[in-house]
Amino acid sequence: MNKFRLTTKLIAIAAFMFAFVSMAQAQATRTWVSGVGDDANPCSRTAPCKTFAGAISKTAKDGEISALDPAGFGAVTITKSITIDGEPTGVAGVLNAGTSGAIINITDALDVRKSVTLRGIAYNGAATGLQGIRILAAAKVFVEDCTITGNHGSPGNGITDVRSTGGFLEVNNTSIFNNLANGISVDPSAGSTQINVHVSNSRIQGNQARGFFAGSNVKATIYNTTISQNNTGGVFAQQTAGGSTEVAVDHCVVSNTNIGFIANTNGSIIRVSNTTAMNNGGGLAVTGGTGAVSSYGNNQTGGLAFPSTPTGQT
C-alpha cells in the first residue's frame, strides 16, 4: 500500500512538473513565425508557427513575435503587451480582407505597460478590409515602418483609434493610402480621457475621406509627413464630445485635396508651421464656429492666406 501511495505521489509530481514545463514553453519571451511554419509548433526559431494569431498565445506578456520570411501571417487580436516585428524579413504581410488587420484591446488590469509595437508589417485589406489597425484599449501603441492599404469595408480607415481611456499613439515611417475613409482616425467616445498622437516621417495619401481626422479631446502633432490626394480634406479637427482638440502640423506637405485644413467645431484648432500647403482645390483652410486654422507665418501657400494667427506666435 505504501509503495502504491509513493508511486501515485511520484506520478502526480511528474505530471505537475510536465504541465509546468509545457506552460513555460507555451509562453516564451521570443517566438517566431514563417510561411512554412505550423501553428501546432512551439513557435521557436527552428519550429516556427505559421500565423501571428497562432504565435501570440505562445508568447509571454511583454514578449516579441518575429517573422523569419516575408510571408502572409494573418490578422490578429492583441490582448496583452507585445511587439510584433516583421523587419527581419524586410516586411511581413497581413491580408485582412473582410476583417481588421490588428485589433488591440488590452483590458487586463495586471498588464502594467499595456503597450503594443507593430513594426515592419504590410496590411492589405484587398478592397474589403474593415481597417488596418483598430485600437480599443491600450496605454501606448507604436506603429513603425508599416504599410496600410485597401480597406474599403466599414469603417474603411487605415488606423482607427476609439479608446475611451486615453493613451498615446505613435506612427512613424508608415505609408497609409487608398482606404475608403480616413487614413488615420482618432475619434474617442464622449467623456473619454485625452489621446495624444504623434505622426512623423510618414505618407498619408489617396484616401477617400480625410488624411488625418482628430475627434474630441485629441492632442496631435504631425511632423515631416506628406498628406496629399485625400478627397475630403487633409487635416480635420472636430471636437463634439467635450474637452478640446488641438493639432499641430509642422514641416509637412498638405496638397492636392479638396480642403487642406478644417477645424469644424468650437474648441478645435489646427496650428500650421513650416508647411507647404498648395494645390488644394476647395480652399486652403475652413473653420466652423469658433474653431481656428492658424499659421505661424512661415508656410508656403501659393498666395492663399490662413484665416488667423495663433496665440503665442513666435
Secondary structure, DSSP 4 states (H G I P E B T S, - for coil): -HHHHHHHHHHHHHHHHHHHHHHHHHTEEEEEE-TT--TTS---SSS-BSSHHHHHTTEEEEEEEEESSS-B---EEE-S-EEEE-GGGS-EEEE-TTSEEEEEE---TT-SS-EEEEESEEEE-TTT-SEEEEEEE-SEEEEES-EEE---SSS-EEEEE--SS-EEEEEES-EEES-SS-SEEE-PPTTPPPEEEEEES-EEES-SSEEEEE-TTEEEEEES-EEE--SSEEEEE---SSS-EEEEEES-EEESSS-SEEE-STTEEEEEES-EEE--TT-SEEE-TT-EEEE-S--B-TT---SB--TT--
